[in-house]
Amino acid sequence: MNGIMKRTTTCIIALAMLFGSIVTANAYDGPKLKFRLAHTTPPGNHITLAYQKFADLVKEKSEGKIQVQVFPNAVLGSDRVLIEGAQRGSLEMAVSSTPNMANFAPDYQVFDLPYITSPKFQQNLYKALDSGDLGKYFDKVAHGIGLENIMWAEYGYRNFCAVSKEITNAKSLEGLKVRTTASPVEVDVAKALGMSPTPIAWGEVYTALQQGTIDSEGNTFPHLYGAKHNEVLRYAMYSYHNYGMQLGVANKKWWDSLDPKTQQVIREAAAEAVQYQRDVLYPENEKSAYEGFVKSGIKVHTLTDAEMDELKKLTRPVWDNYLNKLAPELVQMVQDTQK
């Protein structure tokens, strides 16, 4: 072997050793772990896919040493039941919509305030939650109720839908018996629009629509389509009246007991999964759900600017009932994202 070949071979071996050391340094060498994560979202929904992506990434990043058992579609209970389980520690991680989180801490009601956010400034809101003061504020809120915030997954904007009455503007909503979450703000928004609010757990809504207990609801199209509510609903409109996230939280004591390397893997997986959801899964799911609605014969109305302004005008007084219950700095932080 001549000198050039020897030097080349030596360099290749050195590079291989260096690459190997980098891989080894980045490899997960923490403890093995298996934990459960439960949510209420139906199959095919961008939320369901996001948390499955999270579980897959955790397994990948830990080289199979950390496994997440995902329980979707409310098989372990409603949002309230799941969060209570996480608080007690009988469930390691639970997922709940922010309106339902208001049952545990009123600060989450800030997202329920009608039209406090809009799709136009969504990226600003994400940044504030992921790395800004808004996210830090809610970390403290979660700690106060025995939880640790892990993943601010997108839920989306709720739109009104009805079974037998065409809805095209604020006036057409009057008199409808509408399903709401237990969020007081959501209930008051319905009242402000002349609707009759009926708080019902998500898993019971389909039957309630069938039996006539309610004749309308407000939710995201993907959430409704994934749960086959398109089989019952016949009218819908893009009201964008309420925004929410599907927040993944962990039992605080359990989280604090984890090895820092385990925590890092979970944090990294959550960040990557939620980014993938926001960039890919959410837009695709919104599009396919709308198309599914149309194919099912649902008449979907897009509000004019004037019709949207009327909804905002009628629901704005709801703010007055809650501004004194919410920290002014919290409301301001959310509003600051909308510019």
C-alpha positions as CSV (number, residue, x, y, z in Angstrom):
1,M,0.0,0.0,0.0
2,N,1.6,3.3,-1.0
3,G,1.7,6.4,1.2
4,I,-1.3,8.1,-0.4
5,M,-3.5,5.1,0.1
6,K,-2.3,4.7,3.7
7,R,-3.1,8.3,4.5
8,T,-6.5,8.1,2.8
9,T,-7.4,4.9,4.7
10,T,-6.3,6.6,7.9
11,C,-8.5,9.6,7.2
12,I,-11.5,7.4,6.5
13,I,-11.0,5.4,9.7
14,A,-10.7,8.7,11.7
15,L,-13.8,10.1,10.2
16,A,-15.7,6.9,10.9
17,M,-14.5,7.0,14.5
18,L,-15.5,10.6,14.8
19,F,-19.0,10.0,13.3
20,G,-19.4,7.0,15.5
21,S,-18.5,9.1,18.6
22,I,-21.1,11.8,17.6
23,V,-23.8,9.2,17.2
24,T,-22.9,7.6,20.5
25,A,-22.9,11.0,22.2
26,N,-26.4,11.7,20.9
27,A,-27.8,8.3,21.5
28,Y,-30.3,7.9,24.3
29,D,-28.7,6.3,27.3
30,G,-31.4,7.0,29.9
31,P,-33.7,4.5,31.6
32,K,-36.5,2.5,30.0
33,L,-40.0,3.8,30.4
34,K,-43.5,3.0,29.4
35,F,-46.3,5.4,30.0
36,R,-49.9,6.1,28.8
37,L,-51.4,9.1,27.0
38,A,-55.1,9.4,26.5
39,H,-57.2,11.8,24.5
40,T,-60.8,12.0,23.1
41,T,-60.2,12.7,19.5
42,P,-61.5,10.3,16.8
43,P,-59.4,8.3,14.3
44,G,-58.0,10.3,11.3
45,N,-58.2,13.7,13.1
46,H,-55.1,15.8,12.9
47,I,-55.0,15.8,16.8
48,T,-55.0,12.0,16.8
49,L,-52.3,11.8,14.2
50,A,-50.2,14.4,16.0
51,Y,-50.2,12.5,19.3
52,Q,-49.4,9.2,17.4
53,K,-46.6,11.1,15.7
54,F,-45.4,12.1,19.2
55,A,-45.4,8.5,20.4
56,D,-43.5,7.4,17.3
57,L,-40.9,10.1,17.8
58,V,-40.4,9.2,21.4
59,K,-39.8,5.6,20.5
60,E,-37.4,6.6,17.7
61,K,-35.4,9.1,19.7
62,S,-35.1,6.7,22.6
63,E,-34.2,3.8,20.4
64,G,-37.2,1.9,21.6
65,K,-36.4,2.4,25.3
66,I,-39.4,4.8,25.9
67,Q,-42.8,3.6,24.8
68,V,-46.0,5.6,24.8
69,Q,-49.3,3.8,24.9
70,V,-51.8,6.0,23.2
71,F,-55.5,5.7,24.0
72,P,-57.6,7.7,21.5
73,N,-61.3,8.4,20.9
74,A,-62.3,8.9,24.6
75,V,-61.8,5.2,25.3
76,L,-60.6,6.1,28.8
77,G,-63.2,8.9,29.4
78,S,-64.0,12.5,28.7
79,D,-61.6,15.4,28.8
80,R,-62.5,16.1,32.4
81,V,-62.0,12.4,33.4
82,L,-58.6,12.3,31.7
83,I,-57.4,15.5,33.3
84,E,-58.6,14.4,36.7
85,G,-56.7,11.1,36.1
86,A,-53.5,13.1,35.3
87,Q,-53.9,15.2,38.4
88,R,-54.3,12.1,40.6
89,G,-51.4,10.3,38.9
90,S,-53.5,7.4,37.8
91,L,-52.7,8.5,34.2
92,E,-49.3,9.8,33.2
93,M,-50.4,12.1,30.3
94,A,-53.8,13.4,29.3
95,V,-55.0,15.6,26.5
96,S,-57.8,18.2,26.8
97,S,-59.2,21.0,24.8
98,T,-58.5,24.4,26.3
99,P,-62.3,25.1,26.9
100,N,-62.5,22.0,29.1
101,M,-59.3,23.0,30.8
102,A,-61.2,26.0,32.2
103,N,-62.8,23.6,34.6
104,F,-59.5,23.3,36.3
105,A,-58.1,26.8,36.0
106,P,-60.1,29.8,34.8
107,D,-57.1,31.3,32.9
108,Y,-57.7,28.9,30.0
109,Q,-60.9,30.8,29.4
110,V,-58.9,33.5,27.8
111,F,-58.9,31.5,24.5
112,D,-62.7,31.2,24.7
113,L,-63.3,34.9,24.5
114,P,-65.0,35.3,21.1
115,Y,-62.7,36.4,18.3
116,I,-59.8,37.2,20.6
117,T,-57.6,35.3,18.0
118,S,-57.9,34.8,14.3
119,P,-56.4,32.5,11.7
120,K,-54.6,35.5,10.2
121,F,-52.2,35.8,13.1
122,Q,-51.9,32.1,14.0
123,Q,-48.1,31.9,13.7
124,N,-47.7,34.8,16.2
125,L,-49.8,32.8,18.7
126,Y,-47.8,29.7,18.2
127,K,-44.5,31.5,18.9
128,A,-45.9,33.1,22.1
129,L,-47.0,29.7,23.4
130,D,-43.9,27.8,22.4
131,S,-41.2,30.2,23.5
132,G,-42.7,33.4,24.7
133,D,-44.2,34.9,27.9
134,L,-47.6,33.4,27.2
135,G,-46.3,29.9,27.3
136,K,-44.4,30.7,30.5
137,Y,-47.5,32.1,32.1
138,F,-49.4,28.9,31.4
139,D,-46.6,26.7,32.7
140,K,-47.2,28.4,36.1
141,V,-51.0,27.8,35.7
142,A,-50.5,24.1,35.0
143,H,-48.1,23.7,38.0
144,G,-50.7,25.3,40.2
145,I,-53.1,22.4,39.4
146,G,-50.6,19.6,39.6
147,L,-49.8,19.4,35.9
148,E,-46.9,19.9,33.5
149,N,-47.5,21.4,30.0
150,I,-46.0,19.2,27.3
151,M,-47.6,19.9,23.9
152,W,-49.8,22.7,22.7
153,A,-51.3,20.8,19.8
154,E,-53.6,22.6,17.4
155,Y,-57.3,22.1,17.8
156,G,-58.6,24.8,15.5
157,Y,-61.5,27.2,15.1
158,R,-65.0,26.2,16.0
159,N,-67.8,26.7,13.5
160,F,-71.5,26.4,14.1
161,C,-73.4,23.5,12.5
162,A,-77.1,22.5,12.6
163,V,-79.3,19.5,12.0
164,S,-82.4,20.9,10.3
165,K,-82.2,24.7,10.1
166,E,-80.1,26.5,7.6
167,I,-77.6,28.9,9.3
168,T,-76.2,31.8,7.3
169,N,-75.9,34.7,9.9
170,A,-76.4,35.6,13.5
171,K,-80.1,35.8,13.2
172,S,-80.4,32.3,11.9
173,L,-78.7,31.0,15.1
174,E,-81.5,32.2,17.4
175,G,-83.4,29.5,19.2
176,L,-81.1,26.7,18.4
177,K,-80.3,24.2,21.2
178,V,-76.6,24.1,20.9
179,R,-74.1,21.8,22.5
180,T,-71.3,23.5,24.3
181,T,-68.4,22.4,26.5
182,A,-68.6,23.2,30.2
183,S,-66.7,26.5,29.6
184,P,-68.7,29.4,31.0
185,V,-67.5,31.6,28.3
186,E,-68.7,29.3,25.6
187,V,-72.0,29.1,27.3
188,D,-72.3,32.9,27.5
189,V,-71.4,33.2,23.8
190,A,-74.3,30.9,22.9
191,K,-76.6,33.0,25.1
192,A,-75.4,36.2,23.5
193,L,-76.4,34.8,20.1
194,G,-79.9,33.9,21.3
195,M,-79.1,30.2,21.4
196,S,-79.9,27.7,24.2
197,P,-76.6,26.3,25.4
198,T,-76.5,22.6,26.6
199,P,-73.1,21.4,28.0
200,I,-72.6,17.8,27.0
201,A,-69.5,15.6,27.2
202,W,-68.0,15.0,23.7
203,G,-68.7,11.3,23.7
204,E,-72.4,11.8,24.1
205,V,-73.0,14.5,21.4
206,Y,-73.7,12.2,18.4
207,T,-76.5,10.5,20.3
208,A,-77.9,13.8,21.6
209,L,-78.0,15.1,18.0
210,Q,-79.8,12.0,16.8
211,Q,-82.4,12.1,19.7
212,G,-83.0,15.8,19.3
213,T,-81.7,16.7,22.8
214,I,-79.7,19.3,20.8
215,D,-80.1,20.5,17.2
216,S,-76.8,22.2,16.7
217,E,-73.2,22.4,17.9
218,G,-70.0,24.4,17.4
219,N,-66.8,22.6,16.6
220,T,-64.0,22.2,14.1
221,F,-65.0,20.5,10.9
222,P,-62.2,17.8,11.3
223,H,-63.4,17.0,14.8
224,L,-67.0,16.6,13.6
225,Y,-66.2,14.7,10.4
226,G,-63.9,12.3,12.2
227,A,-66.7,11.5,14.7
228,K,-69.1,11.0,11.8
229,H,-71.4,13.9,12.8
230,N,-71.7,14.6,9.1
231,E,-74.2,11.7,9.2
232,V,-76.6,13.9,11.3
233,L,-75.7,17.5,10.4
234,R,-77.0,19.2,7.3
235,Y,-76.0,22.9,7.7
236,A,-72.8,24.7,8.7
237,M,-71.1,28.0,8.5
238,Y,-67.6,29.4,8.9
239,S,-68.2,31.4,12.1
240,Y,-64.7,31.0,13.6
241,H,-66.3,32.1,16.9
242,N,-64.1,30.1,19.2
243,Y,-60.5,28.9,19.2
244,G,-58.9,26.2,21.1
245,M,-55.9,23.9,21.5
246,Q,-55.7,20.3,22.5
247,L,-53.2,20.6,25.3
248,G,-51.1,17.6,26.3
249,V,-50.2,17.6,30.0
250,A,-48.4,15.3,32.4
251,N,-48.8,14.6,36.1
252,K,-46.4,17.1,37.7
253,K,-44.9,14.7,40.3
254,W,-44.4,12.0,37.7
255,W,-42.8,14.4,35.3
256,D,-40.4,15.7,38.0
257,S,-39.4,12.2,38.8
258,L,-38.2,11.4,35.3
259,D,-34.6,11.3,34.4
260,P,-33.5,14.6,32.6
261,K,-32.5,12.6,29.5
262,T,-36.0,11.1,29.4
263,Q,-37.6,14.6,29.8
264,Q,-35.4,15.9,26.9
265,V,-36.5,13.1,24.6
266,I,-40.2,13.8,25.4
267,R,-39.8,17.5,24.9
268,E,-38.0,17.1,21.6
269,A,-40.6,14.7,20.3
270,A,-43.5,17.0,21.4
271,A,-41.9,20.0,19.6
272,E,-41.4,18.1,16.4
273,A,-44.8,16.4,16.4
274,V,-46.6,19.7,17.0
275,Q,-44.7,21.4,14.2
276,Y,-45.6,18.6,11.8
277,Q,-49.2,18.9,12.9
278,R,-49.4,22.6,12.3
279,D,-47.5,22.6,9.0
280,V,-49.0,19.4,7.4
281,L,-51.7,17.5,9.3
282,Y,-53.9,20.4,10.3
283,P,-54.2,22.1,6.8
284,E,-54.8,18.7,5.2
285,N,-57.4,17.6,7.7
286,E,-59.3,20.9,7.4
287,K,-59.4,20.5,3.6
288,S,-60.5,16.9,3.6
289,A,-63.1,17.5,6.3
290,Y,-64.7,20.3,4.3
291,E,-64.8,18.2,1.2
292,G,-66.3,15.4,3.3
293,F,-69.0,17.7,4.5
294,V,-69.9,18.8,1.0
295,K,-70.0,15.2,-0.2
296,S,-72.3,14.3,2.7
297,G,-74.7,16.9,1.5
298,I,-74.0,19.5,4.2
299,K,-74.6,23.1,3.0
300,V,-71.6,25.2,4.2
301,H,-72.0,29.0,4.3
302,T,-69.0,31.4,4.2
303,L,-69.9,34.5,6.0
304,T,-69.5,37.9,4.4
305,D,-67.5,40.6,6.2
306,A,-70.8,42.2,7.3
307,E,-72.2,38.9,8.6
308,M,-68.9,38.3,10.5
309,D,-68.9,41.8,12.0
310,E,-72.5,41.2,13.3
311,L,-71.3,38.0,15.1
312,K,-68.4,39.9,16.6
313,K,-70.7,42.8,17.7
314,L,-73.2,40.5,19.4
315,T,-70.6,38.5,21.2
316,R,-68.3,41.3,22.3
317,P,-70.3,42.0,25.5
318,V,-69.3,38.5,26.7
319,W,-65.8,40.0,27.3
320,D,-67.2,42.3,29.9
321,N,-68.3,39.4,32.0
322,Y,-64.8,37.9,32.2
323,L,-62.2,40.6,31.9
324,N,-62.4,41.1,35.7
325,K,-61.9,37.4,36.2
326,L,-58.8,37.1,34.0
327,A,-55.5,38.7,34.7
328,P,-55.1,41.8,32.6
329,E,-51.6,40.9,31.5
330,L,-52.9,37.5,30.3
331,V,-55.5,39.1,28.1
332,Q,-53.0,41.6,26.8
333,M,-50.4,38.9,26.0
334,V,-53.0,37.1,23.8
335,Q,-54.1,40.3,22.1
336,D,-50.4,41.2,21.4
337,T,-50.2,38.2,19.2
338,Q,-52.9,39.6,16.9
339,K,-50.9,42.2,15.1
